[in-house]
Amino acid sequence: METHSSLGQKLYVMVRNFHTLVSVLTILVQENSKINRLYRVAVKDNIVTRIDTPTTCASKALIDYKSPFEAEVLTKLRNNGRFELVGKTKMDEFGMGSHSSFSSWGPTRRSSSLLQDYSPGGSSGGSAVAVADNHCDLGIGTDTGGSIRLPAAYTGIVGFKPSYGLISRWGLIPYANSMDTIGFLTRSVADSEEAFSQTNGHDPRDPTSLSIKDREQIFCANNDEILFWKSRLYKDSEKQNSSKWLKNITIGYPLEYNVTGMDPGILSTWKSTLRLLRSSGAKVIPVSLPNTKHGLPAYYILAPAEASSNLAKFDGIRYGTTENKSSNGNETLFAAARGVNLGPEVRRRIILGSFSLSSNKINNYFIQAQKVRRLVQRDFDRIFKAQNPLREVEQYDMSLLHESIPITSRKGPDKVDFLVVPTSPSYPPKLSEISAENPINTYLNDIFTVPASLACLPSISVPIRAKDSDLFATGIQIIGQYGSDYGVLRLGHDLEQISCSHKNYGSKND
């Protein structure tokens, strides 16, 4: 005859096994729904699609162009079976712009009457609007100096730029080869991670694709973050894991990013976000990136220089409009076609790039800008705990650091895992204000996004609304060391979760 204690033990085991079974079934149901989910995908018009869909780059120079092949990023999504292409999206012509207003087909606008007069950001503004207005679940865009992150900030969604070389550029019509990166616009960080995981991989047809050997090195260095996303099954464990993880990371905020002219609302939300991360367990410290201030002018020398070479092939002979073409000779024909087919901003940047590459200017402009880019990369390598897997460790002149940065050891100041900064110094302007603005002033919108592009680093813009009544969200950007994409996504996911549970934490008196 069994005793009460033995019966109780058996009952306990049965109940425990029942709860385990329920947990397993819950996981299977959630995973099955995730597997069967269909993503509607909108693609920026500088990424080639199959022959039945034209690719124009928002330019008359490509008005008749239909690609004989499909971009690798789209092939990978299509082969997965859960991603359905629903259309192409408007953009700034050849990716040159910050407001999606430099297009042969007119500016991109939001569908809401409250927002349609405001800039959606650029150059991937069409993909951002498609996601923000719920026309699709995933927007494929490109980011050269902020062209995914800025539209994400302006439209209140998530914008993720992976490390340069992780996503194949095969099938991307280039603007600036050394910085162009295909990325994703979504309504949640988890959706960006899903798109990234499905498209991340070596492509032998893309000479800029990271080698398999380097990918293995990155995988080993970021194994914990990769496992987090693979095992992110239900919310209770998610919250517990996030709390433990945040207590083990250090977040830096660059003092140089607190620029004059930043909108007070954005500055306030940035400070509140840092306080929120600190209260959630993360260590938050100031850091210095002394060469950041040189990043923007260097970018607007390097990118136009590369563009002037890339766009030389668009001569108007094989495709494009034929209006006003002359038959007086190839040189005249070429000049006439370029003048008709290319918009004013594209022509401006081609001229700027050609000037900086001219024989008597290249040393003073292009070569110097390349040196500045190297300094910006070194700044990031110095402050991150993780070593850049593609570069050797270098010594750094500590006299260049911001005077308020404490030196805690002979090796220099404390190092960080991630940086948290604003995505843009201002909220979206009205489109009517942009047309009357000096073109140089519009370049200033990229001041916080360009440095990560110059250094080829992963970064994500996460929308933060201090108050539900706010018309615009503030884009908060997370930057990580090269290859730490899953870590950047994880911190973005945690910030997304804790900011939702701490609404109205912002204060105008910060």
Sequence and secondary structure as in RCSB ss.txt:
>XXXX:A:sequence
METHSSLGQKLYVMVRNFHTLVSVLTILVQENSKINRLYRVAVKDNIVTRIDTPTTCASKALIDYKSPFEAEVLT
KLRNNGRFELVGKTKMDEFGMGSHSSFSSWGPTRRSSSLLQDYSPGGSSGGSAVAVADNHCDLGIGTDTGGSIRL
PAAYTGIVGFKPSYGLISRWGLIPYANSMDTIGFLTRSVADSEEAFSQTNGHDPRDPTSLSIKDREQIFCANNDE
ILFWKSRLYKDSEKQNSSKWLKNITIGYPLEYNVTGMDPGILSTWKSTLRLLRSSGAKVIPVSLPNTKHGLPAYY
ILAPAEASSNLAKFDGIRYGTTENKSSNGNETLFAAARGVNLGPEVRRRIILGSFSLSSNKINNYFIQAQKVRRL
VQRDFDRIFKAQNPLREVEQYDMSLLHESIPITSRKGPDKVDFLVVPTSPSYPPKLSEISAENPINTYLNDIFTV
PASLACLPSISVPIRAKDSDLFATGIQIIGQYGSDYGVLRLGHDLEQISCSHKNYGSKND
>XXXX:A:secstr
   HHHHHHHHHHHHHHHHHHHHHHHHHHHHHHHHH  EEEEEETTB   TTS   TTSGGGTT   SS  HHHH
HHHHHSSEEEEEEE  SGGG  SSS   TT     SSTTTTTB   SSSHHHHHHHHTTS SEEEEEESSSTTHH
HHHHHTSEEEE  TTSB  TTB  S TTT EEEEEESSHHHHHHHHHHHBS  TT TTS  HHHHHHHHHHTHHH
HHHHHT   HHHHHHHHHHHHTT EEEEEGGGS TT  HHHHHHHHHHHHHHHHTT EEEEE  TTGGGHHHHHH
HHHHHHHHHHGGG  SSSSS  TT   S HHHHHHHHHHHHS HHHHHHHHHHHHHHSTTTTTTTHHHHHHHHHH
HHHHHHHHBSS  TTS      GGGS TTS   BTTBS  BSEEEEES SS   BHHHHHTS HHHHHGGGTTTH
HHHHTT  EEEEEE SSTT SS EEEEEEE TT HHHHHHHHHHHHHHHHTTTT   TT 
